[in-house]
Amino acid sequence: TKMSVLPFVGGSMSLKCFLTVEYAQADDSLHTELFVKYPFPVGTPHEQKERWVSRFVMNNDGPEIDFARILSSGAPMKCPNYYFGDICLKTGTALLITEKLPLPGGSDDFGPYELEAIPYKSVDYLLVPDRYYEAMTRSIARLAAWGKCGRLGRDIEDVFPPPTTPPLFMGTAKRVENFLEFLYKCGSCCVPEEIIGKHGQVNESEWFVQTLR
């Protein structure tokens, strides 16, 4: 019956705000503090085309909304409760509403298994980045393992098929080749040999290479 909005500044892909609501009938299972993601305003036909390409060619928002809608409640990590998400097929406007997580301020303290303040983007040198990347990688690996072993549903790969790489879109094919060459010649120490094969020449038969291509 009532709502108030507080803009949130952060990220670069969309506008965001905190939404405080009051329901006609109080319900302890419903959150009154919500988080909303919505697009930047569009003023020209060119900007409208850019938005359409972002939503439907690059599919930037679809996977996030589908994960929140279908998988977040059963994922092996804490996810905010999902309330609404949709993309307009005509305009490309995307909207996602979830629970607002009780994040602490930048100077607040926190303990094990408690939420941490949001770190700023592109300033990893202010952190101890290995710990963050290790935590994220472990969570991603756990989520992938649950998908493969059926704990997210037996038809999970039908609902979320493996992504396909657009062969010519924005030079993707060339970037993949450059990445593989660098990985095999310079960065193979970062990835176990059982995943990419031996150091040196790109091995076309390795599943890692075939998946990227």
Accessible surface in RSA format (square Angstrom, percent):
REM  Atomic radii and reference values for relative SASA: ProtOr
REM  Chains: A
REM  Algorithm: Lee & Richards
REM  Probe-radius: 1.40
REM  Slices: 20
REM RES _ NUM      All-atoms   Total-Side   Main-Chain    Non-polar    All polar
REM                ABS   REL    ABS   REL    ABS   REL    ABS   REL    ABS   REL
RES THR A   1   116.03  82.5  52.26  53.0  63.76 152.0  65.92  88.5  50.10  75.7
RES LYS A   2   143.57  70.0 132.53  81.3  11.05  26.3  86.40  77.8  57.17  60.9
RES MET A   3   134.36  69.6 103.21  68.3  31.15  74.2  79.46  67.6  54.89  72.7
RES SER A   4    67.53  57.1  59.75  79.7   7.78  17.9  49.33 105.0  18.20  25.5
RES VAL A   5    89.09  58.6  58.87  53.3  30.22  72.8  59.63  51.8  29.46  79.9
RES LEU A   6   112.46  62.6 112.00  80.1   0.46   1.2 112.00  78.7   0.46   1.2
RES PRO A   7    96.95  70.7  82.70  75.4  14.24  51.8  82.75  68.3  14.19  88.2
RES PHE A   8    51.86  25.9  41.74  25.9  10.12  26.3  43.79  26.6   8.06  23.1
RES VAL A   9   144.45  95.1 119.25 108.0  25.19  60.7 122.09 106.1  22.36  60.6
RES GLY A  10    29.99  37.0   0.00   N/A  29.99  37.0  22.61  62.1   7.38  16.5
RES GLY A  11    45.15  55.7   0.00   N/A  45.15  55.7   7.53  20.7  37.62  84.2
RES SER A  12    79.58  67.2  59.57  79.5  20.01  46.1  44.31  94.4  35.27  49.4
RES MET A  13   126.09  65.3 108.53  71.8  17.57  41.8  82.12  69.8  43.97  58.3
RES SER A  14    13.01  11.0   8.47  11.3   4.54  10.5   8.45  18.0   4.56   6.4
RES LEU A  15    60.35  33.6  58.66  42.0   1.68   4.2  60.35  42.4   0.00   0.0
RES LYS A  16    25.51  12.4  21.18  13.0   4.34  10.3  18.97  17.1   6.54   7.0
RES CYS A  17     7.90   6.0   7.90   8.8   0.00   0.0   0.17   0.4   7.73   8.3
RES PHE A  18    39.38  19.7  38.62  23.9   0.76   2.0  38.62  23.4   0.76   2.2
RES LEU A  19    20.70  11.5  20.70  14.8   0.00   0.0  20.70  14.5   0.00   0.0
RES THR A  20    51.48  36.6  50.34  51.0   1.14   2.7  34.36  46.2  17.12  25.9
RES VAL A  21    19.52  12.8  13.82  12.5   5.70  13.7  15.36  13.3   4.17  11.3
RES GLU A  22    89.09  51.1  86.02  65.1   3.07   7.3  32.26  62.4  56.83  46.4
RES TYR A  23    64.04  29.9  48.79  27.8  15.25  39.7  49.65  37.3  14.39  17.7
RES ALA A  24    88.27  81.2  51.45  79.4  36.82  83.8  54.17  76.3  34.10  90.3
RES GLN A  25   151.67  84.8 140.54 102.7  11.13  26.5  47.40 100.9 104.27  79.1
RES ALA A  26   104.57  96.1  68.08 105.1  36.49  83.0  72.38 101.9  32.19  85.3
RES ASP A  27    69.00  48.3  54.78  54.5  14.22  33.6  14.67  34.5  54.32  54.2
RES ASP A  28   160.24 112.2 121.57 121.0  38.66  91.4  44.82 105.5 115.42 115.1
RES SER A  29    81.76  69.1  56.75  75.7  25.01  57.6  55.94 119.1  25.82  36.2
RES LEU A  30    67.67  37.7  58.24  41.7   9.43  23.7  58.95  41.4   8.72  23.5
RES HIS A  31    58.21  31.8  53.80  37.4   4.41  11.3  39.98  41.2  18.23  21.2
RES THR A  32    64.33  45.8  61.14  62.0   3.19   7.6  37.98  51.0  26.36  39.8
RES GLU A  33    71.58  41.1  70.34  53.2   1.24   3.0  41.41  80.1  30.17  24.6
RES LEU A  34    11.55   6.4  11.50   8.2   0.05   0.1  11.50   8.1   0.05   0.1
RES PHE A  35    45.52  22.8  45.19  28.0   0.33   0.9  45.19  27.4   0.33   0.9
RES VAL A  36    10.75   7.1  10.75   9.7   0.00   0.0  10.75   9.3   0.00   0.0
RES LYS A  37    40.51  19.8  39.40  24.2   1.11   2.7  14.90  13.4  25.61  27.3
RES TYR A  38    71.72  33.5  70.06  39.9   1.67   4.3  47.73  35.9  23.99  29.6
RES PRO A  39    17.41  12.7  10.00   9.1   7.41  26.9  10.78   8.9   6.63  41.2
RES PHE A  40    93.94  47.0  90.66  56.2   3.29   8.6  90.66  55.0   3.29   9.4
RES PRO A  41   113.08  82.4  88.14  80.3  24.94  90.7  98.03  80.9  15.05  93.5
RES VAL A  42    50.53  33.3  18.29  16.6  32.24  77.7  18.73  16.3  31.80  86.2
RES GLY A  43    68.11  84.0   0.00   N/A  68.11  84.0  35.12  96.4  33.00  73.9
RES THR A  44    67.36  47.9  62.89  63.8   4.47  10.7  63.87  85.8   3.49   5.3
RES PRO A  45   118.98  86.7 107.10  97.6  11.88  43.2 113.11  93.4   5.87  36.5
RES HIS A  46   120.48  65.8 113.42  78.8   7.06  18.1  88.32  91.0  32.16  37.4
RES GLU A  47    72.02  41.3  69.26  52.4   2.76   6.6  21.29  41.2  50.74  41.4
RES GLN A  48    58.62  32.8  58.62  42.8   0.00   0.0  39.40  83.9  19.22  14.6
RES LYS A  49   142.19  69.4 136.77  83.9   5.42  12.9  84.29  75.9  57.90  61.7
RES GLU A  50    98.28  56.4  90.71  68.6   7.57  18.0  36.09  69.8  62.19  50.8
RES ARG A  51    31.36  13.2  25.50  13.0   5.86  13.9  11.15  15.2  20.20  12.2
RES TRP A  52   110.81  44.5 110.81  53.6   0.00   0.0 100.96  53.8   9.86  16.0
RES VAL A  53    42.24  27.8  42.24  38.2   0.00   0.0  42.24  36.7   0.00   0.0
RES SER A  54    20.55  17.4  20.13  26.9   0.42   1.0  16.61  35.4   3.94   5.5
RES ARG A  55    20.63   8.7  18.70   9.5   1.92   4.6   0.00   0.0  20.63  12.5
RES PHE A  56    64.06  32.1  33.74  20.9  30.32  78.9  36.77  22.3  27.29  78.1
RES VAL A  57    70.59  46.4  47.85  43.3  22.74  54.8  51.70  44.9  18.89  51.2
RES MET A  58    85.41  44.2  59.21  39.2  26.19  62.4  52.74  44.8  32.67  43.3
RES ASN A  59    75.27  51.9  70.17  67.8   5.10  12.3  20.19  48.6  55.08  53.2
RES ASN A  60    57.39  39.6  32.26  31.2  25.13  60.5  12.15  29.3  45.23  43.7
RES ASP A  61    26.41  18.5  26.41  26.3   0.00   0.0   0.53   1.3  25.88  25.8
RES GLY A  62    12.33  15.2   0.00   N/A  12.33  15.2  12.24  33.6   0.08   0.2
RES PRO A  63    68.77  50.1  62.61  57.1   6.16  22.4  66.26  54.7   2.51  15.6
RES GLU A  64    71.06  40.8  61.73  46.7   9.33  22.2  37.74  73.0  33.31  27.2
RES ILE A  65    11.38   6.5  11.38   8.5   0.00   0.0  11.38   8.2   0.00   0.0
RES ASP A  66    46.73  32.7  46.73  46.5   0.00   0.0   0.42   1.0  46.31  46.2
RES PHE A  67    56.22  28.1  56.22  34.8   0.00   0.0  56.22  34.1   0.00   0.0
RES ALA A  68    12.73  11.7  10.75  16.6   1.98   4.5  10.90  15.3   1.83   4.8
RES ARG A  69   126.66  53.2 101.55  51.8  25.10  59.8  30.77  42.1  95.88  58.1
RES ILE A  70    71.56  40.7  47.03  35.0  24.53  59.1  51.49  37.1  20.07  54.5
RES LEU A  71    19.94  11.1  18.26  13.1   1.68   4.2  19.92  14.0   0.02   0.0
RES SER A  72    11.76   9.9   6.33   8.4   5.43  12.5   3.08   6.6   8.68  12.2
RES SER A  73   118.00  99.7  73.11  97.6  44.88 103.4  57.33 122.1  60.67  85.0
RES GLY A  74    41.06  50.6   0.00   N/A  41.06  50.6  35.21  96.6   5.86  13.1
RES ALA A  75    16.58  15.2   0.00   0.0  16.58  37.7   0.00   0.0  16.58  43.9
RES PRO A  76    24.21  17.6   2.12   1.9  22.09  80.3  11.70   9.7  12.51  77.7
RES MET A  77    57.86  30.0  38.28  25.3  19.58  46.6  48.84  41.5   9.02  12.0
RES LYS A  78   129.80  63.3  96.58  59.3  33.22  79.1  77.23  69.5  52.56  56.0
RES CYS A  79    21.83  16.5  10.43  11.6  11.40  26.8   3.24   8.2  18.60  20.1
RES PRO A  80    41.90  30.5  39.73  36.2   2.16   7.9  39.73  32.8   2.16  13.4
RES ASN A  81    70.55  48.7  65.00  62.8   5.55  13.4  11.94  28.7  58.61  56.7
RES TYR A  82    62.48  29.2  38.01  21.6  24.47  63.7  31.46  23.6  31.02  38.2
RES TYR A  83    65.22  30.4  37.41  21.3  27.81  72.4  38.75  29.1  26.47  32.6
RES PHE A  84    93.55  46.8  92.72  57.4   0.83   2.2  93.55  56.7   0.00   0.0
RES GLY A  85    11.14  13.7   0.00   N/A  11.14  13.7   0.00   0.0  11.14  25.0
RES ASP A  86    82.47  57.8  77.83  77.5   4.64  11.0  14.69  34.6  67.78  67.6
RES ILE A  87    30.79  17.5  21.02  15.7   9.77  23.6  21.12  15.2   9.67  26.3
RES CYS A  88    53.08  40.2  41.73  46.5  11.35  26.7  24.47  62.0  28.62  30.9
RES LEU A  89   146.61  81.6 130.40  93.3  16.21  40.7 130.59  91.7  16.01  43.1
RES LYS A  90   180.18  87.9 155.87  95.6  24.30  57.9 105.61  95.1  74.57  79.4
RES THR A  91    49.93  35.5  49.46  50.1   0.47   1.1  47.69  64.1   2.24   3.4
RES GLY A  92     0.00   0.0   0.00   N/A   0.00   0.0   0.00   0.0   0.00   0.0
RES THR A  93    50.55  36.0  47.42  48.1   3.13   7.5  38.70  52.0  11.85  17.9
RES ALA A  94     8.07   7.4   6.34   9.8   1.73   3.9   6.63   9.3   1.43   3.8
RES LEU A  95    58.88  32.8  58.11  41.6   0.77   1.9  58.61  41.2   0.27   0.7
RES LEU A  96    15.19   8.5  14.47  10.4   0.72   1.8  14.47  10.2   0.72   1.9
RES ILE A  97    30.32  17.3  30.32  22.6   0.00   0.0  30.32  21.8   0.00   0.0
RES THR A  98     9.29   6.6   9.29   9.4   0.00   0.0   6.75   9.1   2.54   3.8
RES GLU A  99    14.83   8.5  13.14   9.9   1.69   4.0   0.04   0.1  14.79  12.1
RES LYS A 100    66.93  32.7  57.16  35.1   9.77  23.3  21.16  19.0  45.77  48.8
RES LEU A 101    38.71  21.6  32.32  23.1   6.38  16.0  32.32  22.7   6.38  17.2
RES PRO A 102   104.43  76.1  81.65  74.4  22.78  82.8  92.54  76.4  11.88  73.8
RES LEU A 103    72.03  40.1  44.86  32.1  27.17  68.3  44.86  31.5  27.17  73.1
RES PRO A 104    32.24  23.5  15.71  14.3  16.52  60.1  24.76  20.4   7.48  46.5
RES GLY A 105    35.92  44.3   0.00   N/A  35.92  44.3  32.03  87.9   3.89   8.7
RES GLY A 106    80.15  98.8   0.00   N/A  80.15  98.8  34.59  94.9  45.56 102.0
RES SER A 107   115.56  97.6  75.41 100.6  40.14  92.5  53.76 114.5  61.80  86.6
RES ASP A 108    77.05  54.0  62.02  61.7  15.03  35.5  15.83  37.3  61.22  61.1
RES ASP A 109   136.31  95.5 107.63 107.1  28.67  67.8  44.43 104.6  91.87  91.6
RES PHE A 110    87.44  43.7  68.18  42.2  19.27  50.1  72.82  44.2  14.62  41.8
RES GLY A 111    25.15  31.0   0.00   N/A  25.15  31.0  20.23  55.5   4.93  11.0
RES PRO A 112   121.05  88.2  97.13  88.5  23.93  87.0 109.13  90.1  11.92  74.1
RES TYR A 113   231.15 107.9 179.85 102.3  51.31 133.5 144.82 108.8  86.33 106.4
RES GLU A 114   110.21  63.3  89.71  67.9  20.50  48.8  34.42  66.6  75.79  61.9
RES LEU A 115    61.48  34.2  52.97  37.9   8.51  21.4  55.12  38.7   6.37  17.1
RES GLU A 116    59.26  34.0  48.77  36.9  10.49  25.0  15.47  29.9  43.79  35.8
RES ALA A 117    18.71  17.2  15.92  24.6   2.78   6.3  15.92  22.4   2.78   7.4
RES ILE A 118    97.89  55.7  76.55  57.0  21.34  51.4  78.38  56.4  19.51  52.9
RES PRO A 119    59.59  43.4  43.81  39.9  15.78  57.4  53.43  44.1   6.16  38.3
RES TYR A 120   179.84  84.0 169.53  96.5  10.31  26.8 125.11  94.0  54.73  67.5
RES LYS A 121   143.17  69.8 121.46  74.5  21.71  51.7  97.57  87.8  45.60  48.6
RES SER A 122   108.44  91.6  68.88  91.9  39.56  91.1  50.13 106.7  58.32  81.7
RES VAL A 123    30.87  20.3  30.87  27.9   0.00   0.0  30.87  26.8   0.00   0.0
RES ASP A 124    51.87  36.3  49.83  49.6   2.04   4.8  21.63  50.9  30.24  30.2
RES TYR A 125   171.19  79.9 133.91  76.2  37.28  97.0 112.15  84.3  59.04  72.8
RES LEU A 126   121.53  67.7  88.29  63.2  33.25  83.6  92.75  65.1  28.79  77.5
RES LEU A 127    52.75  29.4  34.73  24.8  18.01  45.3  39.47  27.7  13.28  35.7
RES VAL A 128    80.67  53.1  77.39  70.1   3.28   7.9  78.95  68.6   1.72   4.7
RES PRO A 129    43.28  31.5  42.64  38.9   0.64   2.3  43.28  35.7   0.00   0.0
RES ASP A 130   109.64  76.8 104.88 104.4   4.75  11.2  33.41  78.6  76.22  76.0
RES ARG A 131   171.88  72.2 164.03  83.6   7.86  18.7  55.54  75.9 116.34  70.5
RES TYR A 132    64.67  30.2  61.31  34.9   3.37   8.8  49.21  37.0  15.47  19.1
RES TYR A 133   111.35  52.0 110.58  62.9   0.77   2.0  88.07  66.2  23.28  28.7
RES GLU A 134    91.39  52.5  84.69  64.1   6.70  16.0  35.86  69.4  55.53  45.3
RES ALA A 135    57.44  52.8  49.79  76.8   7.65  17.4  55.45  78.1   1.99   5.3
RES MET A 136    99.20  51.4  95.16  63.0   4.03   9.6  58.52  49.8  40.67  53.9
RES THR A 137    85.03  60.5  84.48  85.6   0.55   1.3  61.48  82.6  23.55  35.6
RES ARG A 138   143.54  60.3 137.85  70.3   5.69  13.5  43.60  59.6  99.94  60.6
RES SER A 139    33.24  28.1  33.24  44.4   0.00   0.0  11.83  25.2  21.41  30.0
RES ILE A 140   116.23  66.1 115.11  85.8   1.12   2.7 115.63  83.3   0.60   1.6
RES ALA A 141    57.57  52.9  46.79  72.2  10.78  24.5  53.77  75.7   3.79  10.0
RES ARG A 142   104.31  43.8  98.09  50.0   6.23  14.8  32.47  44.4  71.84  43.5
RES LEU A 143    43.11  24.0  42.03  30.1   1.08   2.7  42.03  29.5   1.08   2.9
RES ALA A 144    59.06  54.3  45.71  70.5  13.35  30.4  57.44  80.9   1.62   4.3
RES ALA A 145    54.20  49.8  45.70  70.5   8.50  19.3  52.67  74.2   1.52   4.0
RES TRP A 146    54.54  21.9  54.54  26.4   0.00   0.0  45.08  24.0   9.46  15.3
RES GLY A 147    13.53  16.7   0.00   N/A  13.53  16.7  10.19  28.0   3.34   7.5
RES LYS A 148   159.32  77.7 126.94  77.9  32.38  77.1  92.24  83.0  67.08  71.4
RES CYS A 149    86.74  65.6  48.54  54.1  38.19  89.8  47.00 119.1  39.74  42.9
RES GLY A 150    29.13  35.9   0.00   N/A  29.13  35.9  14.68  40.3  14.45  32.4
RES ARG A 151   156.91  65.9 124.44  63.4  32.47  77.3  40.89  55.9 116.02  70.3
RES LEU A 152    28.93  16.1   8.11   5.8  20.83  52.4  14.25  10.0  14.69  39.5
RES GLY A 153    30.06  37.1   0.00   N/A  30.06  37.1  27.02  74.1   3.04   6.8
RES ARG A 154   238.32 100.1 200.51 102.2  37.81  90.0  80.65 110.2 157.66  95.6
RES ASP A 155    80.70  56.5  77.37  77.0   3.33   7.9  27.38  64.4  53.33  53.2
RES ILE A 156    18.98  10.8  18.22  13.6   0.76   1.8  18.96  13.7   0.03   0.1
RES GLU A 157    80.25  46.1  73.61  55.7   6.64  15.8  33.43  64.7  46.82  38.2
RES ASP A 158   118.47  83.0  92.81  92.4  25.66  60.7  29.36  69.1  89.11  88.9
RES VAL A 159    71.56  47.1  46.20  41.8  25.36  61.1  52.81  45.9  18.76  50.9
RES PHE A 160    57.13  28.6  45.13  28.0  12.00  31.2  47.77  29.0   9.36  26.8
RES PRO A 161    87.94  64.1  74.86  68.2  13.08  47.5  74.86  61.8  13.08  81.3
RES PRO A 162    94.70  69.0  81.61  74.4  13.10  47.6  86.67  71.6   8.04  50.0
RES PRO A 163   130.97  95.5 103.65  94.5  27.32  99.3 113.61  93.8  17.36 107.9
RES THR A 164   125.01  88.9 102.98 104.4  22.04  52.5  76.45 102.7  48.56  73.4
RES THR A 165    49.07  34.9  28.49  28.9  20.58  49.1  12.86  17.3  36.22  54.7
RES PRO A 166    56.83  41.4  50.05  45.6   6.78  24.7  56.62  46.7   0.21   1.3
RES PRO A 167    96.50  70.3  91.72  83.6   4.77  17.4  96.34  79.5   0.16   1.0
RES LEU A 168   157.77  87.9 137.93  98.7  19.84  49.9 139.92  98.3  17.85  48.0
RES PHE A 169    60.11  30.1  52.73  32.7   7.38  19.2  58.32  35.4   1.78   5.1
RES MET A 170   118.78  61.5  88.04  58.3  30.74  73.2  98.50  83.7  20.28  26.9
RES GLY A 171    36.85  45.4   0.00   N/A  36.85  45.4  31.38  86.1   5.48  12.3
RES THR A 172    21.72  15.4  21.72  22.0   0.00   0.0  15.70  21.1   6.02   9.1
RES ALA A 173    43.77  40.2  38.92  60.1   4.85  11.0  43.48  61.2   0.29   0.8
RES LYS A 174   134.48  65.6 129.53  79.5   4.95  11.8  83.46  75.1  51.02  54.3
RES ARG A 175   132.59  55.7 127.83  65.2   4.76  11.3  67.54  92.3  65.06  39.4
RES VAL A 176    21.37  14.1  19.17  17.4   2.19   5.3  21.32  18.5   0.04   0.1
RES GLU A 177    71.21  40.9  67.44  51.0   3.76   9.0  38.19  73.9  33.01  27.0
RES ASN A 178    72.79  50.2  67.03  64.8   5.76  13.9  26.08  62.8  46.71  45.2
RES PHE A 179    94.40  47.2  87.09  53.9   7.31  19.0  93.94  57.0   0.47   1.3
RES LEU A 180     1.24   0.7   1.24   0.9   0.00   0.0   1.24   0.9   0.00   0.0
RES GLU A 181    85.36  49.0  85.26  64.5   0.10   0.2  24.34  47.1  61.02  49.8
RES PHE A 182   125.32  62.7 120.75  74.8   4.57  11.9 125.03  75.8   0.29   0.8
RES LEU A 183    13.12   7.3  13.12   9.4   0.00   0.0  13.12   9.2   0.00   0.0
RES TYR A 184     0.01   0.0   0.01   0.0   0.00   0.0   0.01   0.0   0.00   0.0
RES LYS A 185   115.30  56.3  98.98  60.7  16.33  38.9  58.03  52.2  57.27  61.0
RES CYS A 186    86.71  65.6  54.05  60.3  32.66  76.8  18.34  46.5  68.38  73.7
RES GLY A 187     7.27   9.0   0.00   N/A   7.27   9.0   7.20  19.8   0.07   0.2
RES SER A 188    20.64  17.4  14.41  19.2   6.22  14.3   5.37  11.4  15.26  21.4
RES CYS A 189   120.58  91.2  77.57  86.5  43.01 101.1  52.01 131.8  68.57  73.9
RES CYS A 190   103.78  78.5  67.44  75.2  36.34  85.4  30.19  76.5  73.59  79.3
RES VAL A 191    35.06  23.1  29.76  26.9   5.30  12.8  30.87  26.8   4.18  11.3
RES PRO A 192    67.03  48.9  54.21  49.4  12.83  46.6  66.23  54.7   0.81   5.0
RES GLU A 193   103.64  59.5  93.38  70.6  10.26  24.4  31.76  61.4  71.88  58.7
RES GLU A 194   144.61  83.0 110.44  83.6  34.17  81.4  67.21 130.0  77.40  63.2
RES ILE A 195    56.16  32.0  56.04  41.7   0.12   0.3  56.16  40.4   0.00   0.0
RES ILE A 196     0.72   0.4   0.72   0.5   0.00   0.0   0.72   0.5   0.00   0.0
RES GLY A 197    11.12  13.7   0.00   N/A  11.12  13.7   8.76  24.0   2.36   5.3
RES LYS A 198   155.67  75.9 149.30  91.6   6.37  15.2  92.41  83.2  63.27  67.4
RES HIS A 199   119.67  65.4  94.06  65.4  25.61  65.5  68.04  70.1  51.64  60.1
RES GLY A 200    21.57  26.6   0.00   N/A  21.57  26.6  21.27  58.4   0.31   0.7
RES GLN A 201   154.75  86.5 138.08 100.9  16.67  39.7  54.54 116.1 100.22  76.0
RES VAL A 202    29.12  19.2  21.89  19.8   7.22  17.4  21.89  19.0   7.22  19.6
RES ASN A 203    57.26  39.5  51.50  49.8   5.76  13.9  14.87  35.8  42.39  41.0
RES GLU A 204   101.78  58.4  93.09  70.4   8.69  20.7  62.40 120.7  39.38  32.2
RES SER A 205    83.55  70.6  63.29  84.5  20.26  46.7  48.47 103.2  35.07  49.1
RES GLU A 206    38.45  22.1  36.10  27.3   2.35   5.6   3.40   6.6  35.05  28.6
RES TRP A 207   148.56  59.6 144.91  70.1   3.66   8.6 132.35  70.6  16.22  26.3
RES PHE A 208    38.21  19.1  37.92  23.5   0.29   0.8  37.95  23.0   0.26   0.8
RES VAL A 209     0.81   0.5   0.81   0.7   0.00   0.0   0.81   0.7   0.00   0.0
RES GLN A 210   109.09  61.0  91.01  66.5  18.08  43.0  33.44  71.2  75.64  57.4
RES THR A 211    95.62  68.0  70.52  71.5  25.09  59.8  65.01  87.3  30.60  46.3
RES LEU A 212    53.63  29.9  50.99  36.5   2.63   6.6  53.14  37.3   0.49   1.3
RES ARG A 213   112.81  47.4  60.14  30.7  52.67 125.4  53.40  73.0  59.41  36.0
END  Absolute sums over single chains surface
CHAIN  1 A    15611.0      12657.6       2953.4       9740.3       5870.7
END  Absolute sums over all chains
TOTAL         15611.0      12657.6       2953.4       9740.3       5870.7
